[in-house]
Amino acid sequence: MQLPSSRRIAGIFICSLLIALQCSAEATGLAQKPEVAGPLKVLDAWIEAAVASRQEPGLSIGIVYDQNLIWSKGYSFANIEKRIPASPTTLYRIASISKVFTATAIMQLRDAGKLQLDDPVSKHLTWFHVQEPKPDAPPITVWTLLTHTSGLARELPLSYWNDLKFPSREEMMRLIPEEPAVFPPETEYKYSNLALAVAGEVVTSVAGEPYPQYVEKHILRPLGMTSTLIEPTVEATNLAVGYRKHEPGVPREAEDFIDARALTPSAGLASNVEDLAKFMSLQFRDGPAGGSQILKGSTLREMQRVQWLRPDWQSAEGLGFAIRHVGQQTRVGKDGAAPGYKSLMEWVPAEKFGVIVLINGYDADPTYYVNEALSIMAPAVAKATARPKPPAVADPAWTNYVGIYTWKHVDAQILIADGELIMISPESANPWDSRVRLTPAGPNTFKMHGGSQDGELIKFELDLSGKATKFIAGSYYRIRKP
């Protein structure tokens, strides 16, 4: 039976409320677990001391685990003069974190079949013409815009980061053909605010609606990011005052307000910890697009995958995101810097854990806080959320497969170890680390985990006594030694 519209809306609201309450309860419960609560107290005390010693104007931090913002807090002031404290709901200019929303919009349009990443930008923007440094250079594509490999200059030839008088879209369109590219596309990594501003114009052209309306309708609203502002104004409620560099013995000066105009898709948005936590939780989800799943899981993983690797092999660019190695962790995220503000959101995809730090001081270093929060809290949350793993128990029938199997002096040995059926190469340099685990997948058939045939099947043939005489793994086989 079709419910009346008002009842359907009420039902949707109630369901959403129940889901929100459940998530809130889960987040609170995790933060109160002893494994997490103790480290949180230590982190809290450390941040408070660091904010004071480094004389930060104000700082807001959020810690995200999977689909929950498990802890958030503000320190010092969003507005020093009025003594307004910073909080998780305080808005900050997020500067270059704006770029990830532009990249998300591009990927939505790609998934909808409205563009391709290897499309020349000029296919969608007829006014986009750039003088290349080499006559045989390939065209600048949408992909090169998102990965900062377009070769475009960092900025338009204007001093807007000094006088904070940013160009209009019309000015940008006029100036781009007058400024030659610095490198041919796909030859060098070169960070470019201009490139992502152009990507925002691609969104407008392909979607058939202005960039702000598209992002509001297709990204912010479905994710419930109700506080985020695409084009913030000086009158915006709850917007932290941005402050200039601290000079010893002199009160901090407030920075002038920024209207990013044409640079909005690259550096214009304002947001808070609570909204950015919703965007971060999206990065941990999977499945088809729909509702709050604004991008399908495979596209999210594509954006977080290495697209351009730097020569040091320690950092790389994804699609809109930066990727770096810290110890054994692979971290994905984006930072932002604009006069009066610094920001960073970064997460560990394998652990579904991340941190957001927003600061209203231009001389701040959000990486300092993110590194410490990840160092202290990631192991604590992993411990608290780990599911007890029952000890493995070997099936007695597996003894029928144990033995050495060979073909022309290339041996593989099947044995039972630590309650598991495994396959090793006895002559390998480290047979334990290179072992292949075998899990049941059918009669005398197992799935291989590890090695070059990871995920494939291995099947044993038995004699009349039930003992294995041979195994077949993909395109090769081995005969069991007597």
N, C-alpha and C positions, 0 to 999 in steps of 0.2 A: 504494500500500500504506500502511495506517495504521501509523505508528510507535508503539511502546509509549510510554506517558505519560512515563516517565523519560527516554527518548531524545529525545522531543519537547522536553521542558524543557531538556535539555542542549543541544539544537540551538539553541533560542531564546537560551539564555545565551551560547553561542559566537558567534552572529550579533550579539548586542548588544555583546559584548566587542570583536568585530572593528570594528563601527561606531564604538565609543568610541575604540578605538586609532587608527582612521583620522582621526576628528575631532581627537584630541589631536595627531596628527602634522601635520595641516593647520594647527592653531592655532600649534604650535611653529614650523612652517616660515614662516608669515606674520610672526611676531614676530622671526624671524631675518633676514628680508629687509632689505637695507641701507636701503631707503626707510622702513622701520618701526623697525628696531633703533636707529638714531641718535636719532630723536625720542623713543623710549621711554626712552633713557638721560637725555635732557634732562628729560622729564616726571618720571622717578623722582627725579632730583636736586632738582627744584623742589618736589615733594611732601614729600620729606624735610626740606628747609629750611622749608617752610611749616608743616608739622606741629610742628616745633621752635619756630619763632618765634611761632606762634599758641597754643602750649602745649596742643595737643590731647591728651587722654588716650590715645586709640588711634584708628586709622583703617584701614579695609580698602577697597580699590578693585579693580574689575574692568572690563576693556575687552572688549566683545563685538563681533565682526563676524559677521553672519549667524548661522550655527549653531555658532560657536565662541567660547569664552572665550579670547581670544588672549593675554591678560596679566592677572595679578592679583598683589597684594602687600598685606602688612600693615605698618603703621608704628606705632611706640611700643607701648602696652600695652593688652591687654584687661583686665588686672587690675594696677593700679599697685602695690598693696601686696605682691602675690605675684610681681611682675615677670614676669607671663605675657605674652609678646609677642602682638600682634594678627597675624592671618593671614587668608588668604582663606576659611578654614573657620570663623573665629570667628563665633559667633552674636551678633546685635544685635537689640534690639527695633526692629521696623521701623515701628511706630506706624501712621500713616495709609496707608502702602503696603498695609496689610491690606485697605483698601477695594477694591483692584483684584481681589483674590481673591473678594470678595463680588460685585462686578460680573460677574466671569467666571462665577460660579455662576449668577447670574440669567440671563445670556445663554445658558448651556447649557440651562437649563430653558425659556427662550423658544424656542430652536431645537428642543427636544423637544416643543413644542406644549403645555406645561403651564401657561404663562402668556403674557400679552402685555404689552409695555411700557406700553401705555396703560390697563392694568387699574387701577381704583381699588385702593389698598392694602387698603381695607376688604373687598374681595372675597376676599382671602386671609387677612386677620387680622380676625376678627370683633370683637376687642376694640379695634381701632384707630379711635378717634374723637377728632377735634381740633376745637377751636373756631376757626373761621376769622374773620379780621378783617373780612371783608365777606360779607354773606349770599348774594351771587350768585357766590361764588368756585367755580371748578371743583374737582372732587375731587383730592386728592393721589394721584398715580399712581406706579407703579413707576419710570417714566421720570424723574419729577421727583426721586425719591430719588437716583438715580444721577448726575444732573446738578446737584445742589445747587440746585434751583429749586423745592423743595417748599414753601418758606416756613417750615419748622420751625425752632425755635430751635437754636442751635449745640449746646446740652447740655440735659440734664434739670436741674431746679432744685435741684441738689445741688452740694456743693463737693468733688467727688471728685478734681479736678485739684490740689487743695490737700492734702487729707488722704490721697489715694490709696486711699480706701475706695469702690470702685466698686459700683454697684447690681447686684442680681440681675435676672434676666429678669422675675421676678414684680414687683419694684419698678418696673421700667421700664414694664411694662404698666399698673400702677396709676397712675403719675404722668403718663403721656402725655395722657390726657383732661383732666388738671387744668392743663395748660400751653397757653395759646392759641398759635396760629401767629403768626409775626411779620409775614409777608407772604402775600397770596393766592398760590396756586401759579402758576408760569410768569410771574411779573411781575418778580422780582429774583433775581440770583444771591446765594445766602446759604449759605456753607459750613456744613455740619451733620454733626457726628459722630453725632448722634441719628438722622439720616436713614438713614445706612448701617447703624446698629445695627438699625433697623427693617427694612431690606432683608435683613439676615441672618435676621431672623425670617420674612420671606417665603420665603427659601430653605428653612428648617426646615419651614414649613407645606406648601409645595408639593411638596417632595421627600419628605416623610414620614419624614425622619430628622434627627437633630440636626445643626446647622450644622457642628460640628467633624468629625463622621464623613463628612458629604457632601464637604467640601473635601478631606479626606484621601483619600477614595476616588476622587473624580472629577477632582481637579486635581493635588494633590501627587504621589500615587503614579504616575499615568500619565506625568507629566513627569520622574520620577526625582528629585524634590525630597525626598530622604530625611532631610535635616537640619532642615528647616523645622518649627517647632512652632506649632501653632494655639493651644494653651493652655499656654504655658511655665510652668514652676515654678521656684522659687528654687534648687532642686537641679539644674536642667538643666545637663548637661555642656557645657562650652565656651561658655557664655553670658558675654559681656563684662559687666563691672560698669559700670553707668551712673553718670556723675558729674555733680554739680551745677556751676553756674557757677563759673568760676575767680575767686578773689579774690586780688589782689596780695599776695604774701608769706605766703600761707596755703595749705597743702596742700589739694588738692581733696577734697571730701567725697563719699562714695559716696551715691547716691540709694537710697531705699527701693524694695523690689521692688514691681512692679505686677501685680495680678491684675485684668485688665480686665473680667471677668465679662460683663455684658450688652453692654459695649462691644467685645467681642472681634471681631465682624465689621467694626468700624470702626477699631480701634486695637490689637488684642491680639497679633498674631503676632510671632514671632521667626524670623529667617532669616540666611543668610550670602551672601557674594558668589557663591559657586559655584552655589548653588541659584537665586538670583535671575537669574543668567545664563541658566539653562535656561528660566525664564519669559520673559525678554527675547527669546531666540531664537525662542520660539513666535510672537512678534509679527511676525516676518519671514517666516513660512511661509504657504503657501497650500494649497488643496485641501480635500477633504471631511473631516469629523470622523472620528476613529478612532484608537485607540492614543494615542500622545503628541500627536497633533493633536487636542487636547481641544476646540477650537472650529474650525469651518470658516473658511477664509480670508476669505470675505465678511463674516463676523461680526466677525473681528478688525479688519478695515478699518473696519467700522461703529463699533466702540468707539473707534477712534483718529480718527474724523471729527468735525468740529465739530458739536456739538449745541446749544450755547449760546454765542454770541459776546458778549464784553464790549464796552462802548461804545468802548474805545480801539482795537479791531480788532487788537490785538497778542496777545491771549491769549483762550483759550476753554476750555470744558469738553467733553470727549467723554463716553463712558459709563464712568465710573470713572477716567478719565485726564484729566490737564490737558494743554493744547496751548498752545504759545507760539511766537512768531517771534523768532529771534535772527539778525540780519543777513538773509542769504538762506535760512537754514535754518528749516524747520518742525520743531519738536521736540515729542515726546510723552513723557509720563512721569508720575511721582507722587513727591511728597516725603512725609516723615514726621517728626513731632516729638512726643516724649514725654519726661517727666522723666528725664534721664540719657542721652538718645539723640537723634540727628538722622540723617536718611537721605534719599537721593534716587537714583532711577534714571530716566534720560532717554535717549532715542534719537532718531535722525533716520531716519524710515521710508524716505525716498528713497535713503538711503545704506546701510541695513541695518547701522547702526553706533550703538553706545550705550555709556554709562558708568554704573557703579553705585558709589556711595560711601556707606559706613556708618561712623558715628562714635559713640563712647560718651561724648560730652560735650554737655550741653544748650545750651551757648553756642556751639556750632560752626556753621559755615555750609557745608554740603555743596555748595551751588551754586557756591561759589568754586572748588572742586576740579573739579567736573563741567565747568564752563565752560572751564577751562584745558585739561583733558584732551581735550575735544571740539575745542578750537581747535588744539591741537598735533597730535593723532593722527588726526582725521578726514581731513585732506588727505593725510597720509602713507599711511594705509590705502587711500584711494581711488587714489592713485598706484600703490601696490604691487599692487592687484588689478585695475587697468584692463587690459582686453584690447586689444592693438594692433589698430587699425582700418585695414584696407587702404584705399588711396585709391579713391574711387569712379571707375568707368570707364563712360562713357556708351555706350549701345548706338547704333551708327550709324543704326539704323532710326528712332531718335527724331527725327531731323531732319524726318521726314514730318509731325510734329505741331507743329513750331515755327511760331509766327505769332501774330497778334492776332485774337481772336475777339470778336464784338460782338453786341449786341441793343439797338436803340434807344439808341445812344450810350453804353451801359455796356460797357466793354471789359475783357477778361481776356487776358493775354499768356502764351503757353506758350513757354518757352525752356530751353536747356540751360546750367547753371551749376555749376561745381565738380563736374562729373561726374554731376550729377543732372538729371532732368527736373522742372521746377518751373512753377508758375502764380503770377503776380503780378497785382495791380491797379496798373497804371502810374501812376495818379493818387493813390495812397495816400500818406500822410505818410511812411511808412517801408516801402517795398515789399520790402526784404530781410528785415526781421524778420517781416513779415506774410506771407512767401511760403508757398505750399503745396507740399510735396514730393509727387511722384507716383511710386509704385513699381508695377512690373508686377503685374497680377492676372488676366491672361487676354489673348486676342487683342484688341489695340487698346483694352484696358481697364486702368485703373490705380486703385490705392487712394490716396485723398487723406490726407495727414498734415499737420494744422494747419488753421486757419480754422474757420469755422462748420460745415463739413461733414466735419470730421475723422472718418476711418474709413469714409467712404462712397466709392462708386465713380464714376469719370468714364470715359465711353466715347467714342471717336472714330469718326466715320464717314469713310471714304476714298472718293476718286474712282477711276476706272479706272487712273490713273497711280500710285496708292498714296499720294497726298497727302491729308491730312486736310482736310475741308471743314466739319466741324461737330463739336461735342462736346456730350454730354448728361451733366449732373451732377445726379442726383436729379430734382427736378421742373422744372429749367430747362435751357435749351440756349443755345449761342452759335454764330453763323455766322462762319466764318473770313473775314477781309477779303482781297480779292484782292491 
